Amino acid sequence: MKALNEVDIRRSIVNASKGEIERMPLPGLHEVLWADREYLGWRDHGAPLRGYLVHWVENRPVGIVLRAAGTSMRPGISAMCSLCRTPQPSDQVALFSAARAGQSGRDGNTVGTYICADLACSLIIRIMPPASPMQPDPAKVVVQRAEGLLTRLQNFTADIMKTV
């Protein structure tokens, strides 16, 4: 992923008002290892149900504001993130919704999906699987996971930006 700065991030948000964007807290950008990410994702510590994702679509960053569901899945079951497709305990996956961009979002239309609760899919996909006779090159697995994650994220973002 190409590096982003505060101005890039704030300008990239497609589904929030100017006031919401101005009040949006940012993560510590100086700590981000950009080469190890497909997107930048973070939760708002001041509003725990709010999250943000920013990624590059062609040559411009596109950001979305997310809202986590106020309830969680039943404890003790497995859940799968729709972006990284990693099965995890249910408390580590959350249903997030995002207002659609433009008038449609202002009218209350949203898109939702299950995503890693900490929005750290880029880190999770980089956990190397053990080499095996069926998959002798774990690095190839990580590359395939990254490509799939980006494709699913771009589809989710495209759905949010669609005018209904």
C-alpha positions as CSV (number, residue, x, y, z in Angstrom):
1,M,0.0,0.0,0.0
2,K,1.2,3.5,-0.7
3,A,1.6,5.7,2.3
4,L,-1.1,8.2,3.3
5,N,-1.0,11.4,5.3
6,E,-3.7,13.1,7.3
7,V,-4.9,15.3,4.3
8,D,-5.1,12.2,2.0
9,I,-7.2,10.3,4.6
10,R,-9.6,13.1,5.3
11,R,-10.1,13.8,1.6
12,S,-10.7,10.1,0.9
13,I,-13.8,9.6,3.0
14,V,-16.8,9.0,0.7
15,N,-19.6,8.4,3.2
16,A,-19.5,11.1,5.9
17,S,-20.3,14.7,6.3
18,K,-17.5,17.4,6.5
19,G,-18.1,17.8,10.2
20,E,-17.7,14.0,10.8
21,I,-14.5,14.0,8.7
22,E,-13.1,16.9,10.6
23,R,-13.8,15.2,14.0
24,M,-12.5,11.8,12.8
25,P,-9.5,10.7,15.0
26,L,-6.5,9.3,13.1
27,P,-4.2,6.5,14.0
28,G,-0.5,7.0,14.6
29,L,0.5,7.2,10.9
30,H,4.2,7.3,11.8
31,E,3.9,3.7,13.1
32,V,2.3,2.2,10.0
33,L,4.3,-0.3,8.0
34,W,2.7,0.6,4.7
35,A,4.4,-2.2,2.7
36,D,2.6,-4.8,4.9
37,R,-0.9,-3.5,4.3
38,E,-3.6,-3.7,1.8
39,Y,-5.6,-1.0,3.6
40,L,-5.4,1.2,6.7
41,G,-8.1,0.3,9.2
42,W,-8.7,1.6,12.7
43,R,-11.4,1.9,15.4
44,D,-12.4,5.2,17.1
45,H,-11.5,4.9,20.8
46,G,-13.8,7.7,21.7
47,A,-16.7,6.0,19.9
48,P,-16.0,2.3,20.1
49,L,-18.7,1.3,17.5
50,R,-17.1,3.5,14.8
51,G,-14.3,2.3,12.5
52,Y,-12.6,3.5,9.4
53,L,-11.0,1.8,6.3
54,V,-8.9,3.6,3.7
55,H,-7.3,1.9,0.6
56,W,-6.1,2.8,-2.8
57,V,-8.4,2.4,-5.8
58,E,-6.3,3.0,-8.9
59,N,-4.4,6.2,-8.1
60,R,-6.6,7.7,-5.4
61,P,-7.3,6.8,-1.8
62,V,-10.9,5.9,-0.9
63,G,-12.0,5.8,2.7
64,I,-15.2,4.7,4.4
65,V,-16.7,5.2,7.8
66,L,-18.0,2.0,9.4
67,R,-20.3,1.3,12.3
68,A,-20.1,-1.9,14.3
69,A,-23.3,-3.6,15.4
70,G,-24.1,-2.9,19.1
71,T,-24.5,-6.7,19.8
72,S,-22.1,-9.5,19.1
73,M,-22.5,-13.0,18.0
74,R,-23.1,-15.9,20.4
75,P,-19.9,-16.8,22.3
76,G,-18.2,-20.1,21.6
77,I,-18.9,-20.2,17.9
78,S,-16.6,-19.6,14.9
79,A,-17.1,-16.7,12.5
80,M,-15.4,-15.7,9.3
81,C,-14.3,-12.2,8.2
82,S,-15.7,-11.5,4.7
83,L,-12.6,-9.5,3.7
84,C,-9.7,-11.8,4.8
85,R,-11.7,-15.0,5.0
86,T,-10.1,-16.0,8.2
87,P,-12.2,-18.1,10.6
88,Q,-11.9,-16.8,14.1
89,P,-13.8,-16.9,17.5
90,S,-17.0,-15.0,17.2
91,D,-15.9,-12.2,19.5
92,Q,-13.1,-11.3,17.0
93,V,-15.5,-10.7,14.1
94,A,-18.1,-8.0,14.0
95,L,-21.0,-7.0,11.7
96,F,-20.0,-3.6,10.3
97,S,-22.3,-1.4,8.3
98,A,-21.4,1.6,6.2
99,A,-23.7,4.3,4.9
100,R,-23.7,4.5,1.1
101,A,-22.0,7.5,-0.5
102,G,-24.1,10.5,-1.5
103,Q,-27.8,11.1,-1.1
104,S,-28.5,7.4,-0.8
105,G,-26.5,7.3,2.4
106,R,-28.1,10.4,3.7
107,D,-31.4,8.7,3.1
108,G,-30.3,5.9,5.4
109,N,-29.2,3.2,2.9
110,T,-26.3,1.1,4.2
111,V,-24.2,-1.9,3.2
112,G,-23.0,-4.4,5.8
113,T,-20.6,-7.2,6.1
114,Y,-18.6,-9.2,8.7
115,I,-15.1,-7.9,9.2
116,C,-12.3,-8.6,11.8
117,A,-13.3,-6.6,14.8
118,D,-9.9,-4.9,15.1
119,L,-9.8,-4.2,11.3
120,A,-6.4,-5.9,11.2
121,C,-7.0,-8.2,8.2
122,S,-3.7,-7.1,6.6
123,L,-1.8,-8.5,9.6
124,I,-3.8,-11.7,9.9
125,I,-3.3,-12.7,6.3
126,R,0.5,-12.4,6.8
127,I,0.6,-15.2,9.3
128,M,2.6,-17.8,7.4
129,P,1.1,-21.3,7.1
130,P,3.4,-24.2,7.6
131,A,4.9,-25.6,4.5
132,S,3.4,-28.9,3.4
133,P,3.5,-31.3,0.4
134,M,0.3,-29.7,-0.8
135,Q,1.6,-26.1,-0.4
136,P,5.4,-26.0,-0.4
137,D,5.7,-22.2,-0.6
138,P,3.9,-20.4,2.2
139,A,4.8,-17.0,0.8
140,K,2.6,-17.7,-2.3
141,V,-0.3,-18.4,0.1
142,V,0.2,-14.9,1.6
143,V,0.3,-13.3,-1.8
144,Q,-2.9,-15.0,-2.8
145,R,-4.6,-14.0,0.5
146,A,-3.5,-10.4,-0.1
147,E,-4.9,-10.4,-3.7
148,G,-8.2,-11.8,-2.4
149,L,-8.5,-9.3,0.4
150,L,-7.9,-6.4,-1.9
151,T,-10.5,-7.7,-4.4
152,R,-13.2,-8.2,-1.7
153,L,-12.4,-4.8,-0.2
154,Q,-12.6,-3.0,-3.6
155,N,-16.0,-4.8,-4.2
156,F,-17.3,-3.7,-0.8
157,T,-16.2,-0.1,-1.4
158,A,-17.7,-0.1,-4.9
159,D,-21.0,-1.2,-3.4
160,I,-20.9,1.7,-0.9
161,M,-20.1,4.2,-3.7
162,K,-22.9,2.9,-5.9
163,T,-25.8,5.2,-6.4
164,V,-29.1,3.4,-5.8
